[in-house]
Amino acid sequence: MKLKVESEKIIKAVKKLDGIELVLENADDVKEALDLILRKTGLFKGDDYGKIRDVKVTSFQKYETSAVDYKMIILLEFLFVEDASLDNKVHVIKELQEFFAKV
């Protein structure tokens, strides 16, 4: 399952939680930022989160009105263990999505 997040949401979350403003240039930067967010919020402490095997990060640019007006979109792909139910997967995605909606 995948979750789409604007890079600005991730930057704002880290700024709010740790007081630093990150620059996200690549997937490694995003993974570090995600680790910071999850460490501070404790979102990944429930049983559902134990079923995550890995998070794959990719990014792309979404052009709003011109080639110079764009947003970086981060695609977080959650790879779950084989016995994870659909409900487990939905719960993880929904909680993280709600967190980013509040930022």
N, C-alpha and C positions, 0 to 999 in steps of 0.2 A: 504494500500500500504506500501511496505517495502523498506528500503534503507540500503545497506550494506556499512559499512565504517570501514577501518582499525583503530585500537585504536591509532596508531601513528599519524594519520591525526588529530584526535581530540586533542591529546596532543600538537601537533605543532600549531594548531589553537589557543588554550588557551595561549600557550607560546607567540605567536605573538601578540595577542590582549591584554593580561593582564600581560605578563612578568613573569608568573609563570609556572613551570613545574609540572604538576599533575601526580599522579600515579592512574591509573584506575584499581581497583580491582574487582568492582562489578557494578551492574546496577545503584545503587544510585550514585556512583562516576560519571558514564557516564551522568546521568540526570543532575547533578550539572554542569558538564563541558558543556553540551549542553545549559543549561540556561545561563552560562557565555558567550558562543559564540553568542547566539541569542540576548542577551542584548546588547552586544557591536556592532554587525553588523547591527542590526535593520532588519534582514531578515523577521521576523514574524510580520511586521507592515501592510502588505497589506490586502485587503479584503479576498483573498484566505486563508490566515493564520488564519483568524477568524473562519474558518470552521473546524479547528483542535480541536477535543475534548480532545485528550490525545496522548502521545507518549509512546509506550511500548518499553522497552529496554531489549534485551537479548544479550548474547555474546557466542562465541564459539572459539575454537582454530583451526587454519588452519596450518597443518604441511607441511613445505616446502620440506625438504629433509630427516629429521630424527625426532625422538621424542623430541630432544632438540632444534631444529630449527623450531620455530613456530611463527605465528602472531596471536594476538587476534583480532578477527573480531567482530564488533558491528553491531547488526541488530536493526535498528530503525523502528518500526512499527507505522505508523501514523493512528490514529483512527479519522475519520472525522464525522461530523454531518451528519444526514441522507440526507439532501437536497444538499450536496456538489456534484457538477458535476464531471465527470471524468476529464474535463479540469482543474478544480480547483485543484484536487489531483495531476495531472501531473505537474502543474505549481509549486506547493510546493516542490515536490520531485526533480524536475529538478533544481530549484534554489539552494537548499541545496546541491545537488550533484555537481553542478558547483562550489559552494564555496569550498567544500572539495577538488575538483580537482586542485584548485589554490593554496592550502596550500602546 
